[in-house]
Structures are given as C-alpha cells and as structure tokens.
Amino acid sequence: MNNRDSLYKLFNVPPTCTDDELRHAYYRAILKHHPDRNPSQIDFATFITQQLTSGYAEIKRLRATQQPQYQCTEIDQSNDISIEFSFGFEINFEDIAKRKMKFQDEWRNFNKNPSDPISALRVVHAAFRVEQEDSVINLLLNPILIDSAPLLVSLVEKGEADITLAKWAEVLEKHLMIKDAVQIIEDSFTNRKITPHASGVLCRLHYGWAQYTDPTTGVKATPEVRIKHLNRLLELGLKNDYIYKFLAEAYHDSGDDEQARAYLNQAFQLNPKLLGAVRISRALGMNQITVTPTREIKSLRQYKYHQPEQIPSSAQIYELKKAGDWDSIIEYANPNDYSPRIISKARHVFYQIASALGNCSTTKAKDTLLQLLEYFHSYWDVNQVTVISLSRIGDKHTLEFLKKYKFRNPREQAHLETCLFYLQARLNNQLSLSRKILEQELFSQAEKAYGIEKYGEARLLLENFLTSIAPSIDLYYNATILLARSCAKMSDTETALELIWPIFTEIPEKLRLIISQDATSWLWNNLITLGYMKANDKYYQLTLDIYFNLAVIAKTPEDVLENLRILTRWLELLGVRDTIQWIRQLIRTEVPGSWYVERVRDQYIRAVDLSENMREYLASFDKRIKSTVTARLKKIMKSPNTLDNAEFFLDNH
C-alpha cells in the first residue's frame, strides 16, 4: 500500500467517490472476502478482511483530517479511528467478587453486634451492591434504621450512598411506606444538592402523595397537604403546566381563589391549550382558550364494530387464512367499519389481514390492500406488511400506484423501493431462469445481488433457481437459506420462516447454528403480534431450544447472559412466571449489578391458556434449564477464558 490512491483500489472506487459510495463499497468487499464466505481459504480471507478494514479506517481518517495529498506506506494505527470493536458493557469479574466478599464480611460484622445501626447500614449498602436486598428486608423496613439512613452518606462514597438511598426509598414505596420513603431521601439531602436519580424518585413520591391517598391518613390528601407536596415539586424543578393547574385546584378547594387564579394563569402561560382545566376555569370565572380540533368531527353514524370485544383476534384471522376463507378476512378489512374509539386497538388485526392477503391473488384482495395502505399512513408496521403482500400478488395497476406512493421517512421509502423492484421484475419476468446459465453462476448472481442490498433481485433469482435444482443437492440448502434471508431483508419474515422450517432439521449442524439466530428473530417478528396460539407450539419450542443451547455452548459470560435474557422475553409471551423469576434470580446471584436482569419486566408477564402439549414441554424445559444452566453460569464466571468446547444439539427438533 504505497499511496492514497492504492487505498481506494482496495474497494474499486475512485478517490473522488462520496462517503456513501465508499461505505457501500466497503460493505460489498467485506461480504465478498470474509472468512465465513470463504471457508476453504480462511487464513487468506482473514488477512484480506483485516486489510480492508484497516484501509477503510485509514481513508476515513484521511477524509476526517482533510489531507488529500497524504502518502502512506502502512496503516497508521495511532489515529483516532479504532478498528478493534468492543461493546460498551463489560463484566468486571474482580469487582463482582469483591462486592460479594464485602457483603459476607459486613454480614459477619453485623452479627457480632446486631444492635449497631452503623453495622446494619453497612450491611444494607453491601446488600444493594450485590442485588440481595430481599435478604435484608427486615432491616430495610425497620423504623429505627430508616431514621438512621442519612448516616450512610458519611460511611461510604457519596455517589454510592445516593444510589443505595434511592433504591431503599423504592423498596419502601413498594411496601406502601410512602412517608418513610420521602423521609429517607429528604433527610439525606438536607444540606447538599440532590442527585438526578434521587430527585426522580422523590418527585414521584410527592406527586403520588399530592394526588392520591395520604399515607398518614389513608384517605385522599387535604388541600393543605396537596399544596405542600405540589410546591415541593416546583422546588425540585418540576415546573409543568399541570402542576400549576393542580395547585390552582388545591387553593380553590382551600378557599383561596386569588392564589388559585395566579397559579392557573401560570399554567395557561406555559400551555394556552391546557387540557383538563375546564372545571377549574369555570369555578374561578376564567375563560380557558379553546383547543381547536385537528380534524373536522364526523357526523355520528352506526359503525359495524364499536366495542373492543367485537374486534377479531389474530388467531381468528390465522384460522380464516388457514381455511382459505378470503371473503371473511376481507369483510374485517374495512377501517371505516371500526369506530374511532377502537380503531387503534384493531391495529394488530389489520397487520394480520395485510399479511394473510399476500397469499390471495384476487382483484378484491389487491384492492383491499391498497385501501389499507391509503388509510393507515401513520402505522409503519401495517404499511410494511401491506407493501410486502402487494409485491407478491400485485399487478400493473398496483405497480403504478406504488410508484407514486410516498412514505414519511427514508427507511420506509427504502423498504417500498425494494418491494417495488421485486414486483416489477416479477411482472416483467426479466429475471426468469435461463437454461443456458449454469446453476453455480446463477447462485453467484443472487449472492452478488444480496451483497449489494438488492434483495428483491436476489429473491427472484433464487425463487427461479430453486425450481430447477434437486432438494438433495447441497447448494439447495444454501440457496434456500439465502432466499429466506432475502425475504427477511424485505421484512417478509413469514415467507422466510415458511422456507426454513421444512429443511431446518436437514441442514448440516454448523450451518444450522448460524441460521438459528436469524430464524429466532423472524419468529419474534411474527409471533409478537399474534399472541399465543396452539398452532405455533412447534415454533415456540424450537426457539426456546435454540436459546437454551446457545446459552449452554456460549464461551463468554456476555453470550451466556444475553441468551438467558432473551429466553426470559420469550417465556414472557408464554406466561411462564416461575422459570423467568428463577433465571433472573440466578443472574442477580451470580452476576450482581449487571444490566441483563430487567426488574420492571414482571408487569409484562400475563396469564396464558397454554395447550397441554405446551405445558408438558415447559415443565420439561424448566427441569432442563435448572439442571444445566446454574453450573454453566458458575463455571463461566469463575473461568471465563478457559472454557471447554460444548456441543450444539438440536437433533430432536
């Protein structure tokens, strides 16, 4: 690499190319030369890939420093652009071990003198540091220790103390000890500036006290109490229009209308179109500025569906699609039949309808899809699947309509253009299979189209290619996988799954591991909108098996924890609360302080009426994960760099 121009020759672009052209050329070069694409020349491919990345980094550095005449004899690794990739989160094993030991030491010291509040506070702080606050809950709820809480600031580093105090207040809030929760934070920040996190917790507590039940009386707060806590919110910086409106209401209820008007005026100064202020405005003899409707109110009419329970479920649409009852599906597809009150709740149904009609090529189906596209201009997911279905069944009229259609942002427009290419090529048959083209050459053309992000072209080439090749040939599996990925890139994950599922168990094991992670993301995109359905049991079981095995074979703590975290998301969809909580508690115990445990997600776990088959599978899955994952996680945390090779197994699925 002797000069600047030779750097650009790596990517077959001129030095005058734009940043976008250079970036796309880099994509293509990496895809072409990466070791994954050249398994027979891994060492050479690795070397070329490193050169490409180093060269690209050097060009970016040169462009950033605006030195067009810069001549280099080798890549300068001292610049600001690093070619070593790292994640923002790392597990500090030494720190975790120290925190665990600290908790044990503080617990021993406390047991020697259990009446010492200082020792008790040190235990509380150490417990929060290893996320074991449940083990010291009696200390956290002890009124004497609550009163002693401000002492913590003088015992440990202030930043750490503030985090512990805020978490302690949240524990008290959970146990409905609101007064104590407020006291812990207020007392601890009497003579110093409150931290943002503690301020957020305190604002929530004061707001709840002002607007809901007074924790000292058990009934709604009096006007005087509301005024006190609302004013404290203003002191904390929460100077919002609705806080001033609440103060106006509280002062009016206390009989001080002059002060109430002053606060209501402040509310209207911040927001002239303040909602919910009609009653207090009338009571104080003030004229509220009327909010202008964003659209003309339609005359009342009788809607076909006006109650949420009348909205068909995703399962109903799925069964109608399975039965080929397109007329019934189209019957549900008119948005004007749904009252404005429930139209947003029917969003998932229109998504399923748009997806289902991609399998029906009648004129009525096409017209229905075009109607959905025009009506739901603001619903990206409905638009996305509608365009996919139109690309599969559309005609020349559809093509002309889509050419004139404009989405709101570049991402949506790029999706439309990809589907447009597929529709146009399908109608013109420009990419139909020629008998004169060798199979390997045609497959290479599809790979090239995929590599430069022409997914519609790759899809059509591969669809034609697969009609002429025997399923027993190895190239058939590679072509099917690439076709599935092309469909997924067009956001047609349903078709991607339909392609992969029949051959999944026949794919060689190494290749199966690679495609497994793609397949689970496609499954998520499809199943998240459907909710649980018995017909999809096989998909749920496959996904859980994939992530279980990925967690077992992972060679780094991050990979083990990430796969366990994703597992809990899937188990949420199935309502498996016990297994989820067991996994999360395991992570809290073995890796305290990591972000892989999302505490607030318990609210997403809903009761699900599972099939008998699914219940039996989940009972077996619970035993498998408890007997395997604990030992694996402990081992990898103790020795993250010297792991044995684990076998990936999906042979029975």
Secondary structure as UniProt FT lines:
FT   HELIX           4..9
FT   TURN            10..12
FT   TURN            15..16
FT   HELIX           19..33
FT   HELIX           35..37
FT   HELIX           39..41
FT   HELIX           42..65
FT   TURN            68..69
FT   TURN            77..78
FT   HELIX           93..112
FT   TURN            114..115
FT   HELIX           117..129
FT   TURN            130..131
FT   HELIX           133..136
FT   HELIX           137..140
FT   HELIX           143..148
FT   HELIX           149..151
FT   HELIX           152..155
FT   HELIX           158..174
FT   TURN            175..176
FT   HELIX           178..188
FT   TURN            189..191
FT   HELIX           196..211
FT   TURN            215..217
FT   HELIX           223..235
FT   TURN            236..237
FT   HELIX           241..254
FT   HELIX           257..270
FT   TURN            272..273
FT   TURN            275..276
FT   HELIX           278..283
FT   TURN            284..285
FT   HELIX           308..310
FT   HELIX           314..323
FT   HELIX           326..331
FT   HELIX           335..337
FT   TURN            340..342
FT   HELIX           343..346
FT   HELIX           347..356
FT   HELIX           357..359
FT   HELIX           363..375
FT   TURN            377..378
FT   HELIX           380..393
FT   HELIX           396..404
FT   HELIX           410..428
FT   TURN            429..431
FT   TURN            435..436
FT   HELIX           439..451
FT   TURN            452..453
FT   HELIX           455..466
FT   TURN            471..472
FT   HELIX           474..489
FT   TURN            490..491
FT   HELIX           493..500
FT   HELIX           501..506
FT   HELIX           509..530
FT   HELIX           534..536
FT   HELIX           537..553
FT   HELIX           557..573
FT   TURN            574..575
FT   HELIX           577..590
FT   TURN            592..593
FT   TURN            595..596
FT   HELIX           599..604
FT   HELIX           612..638
FT   TURN            640..641
FT   TURN            651..652
//
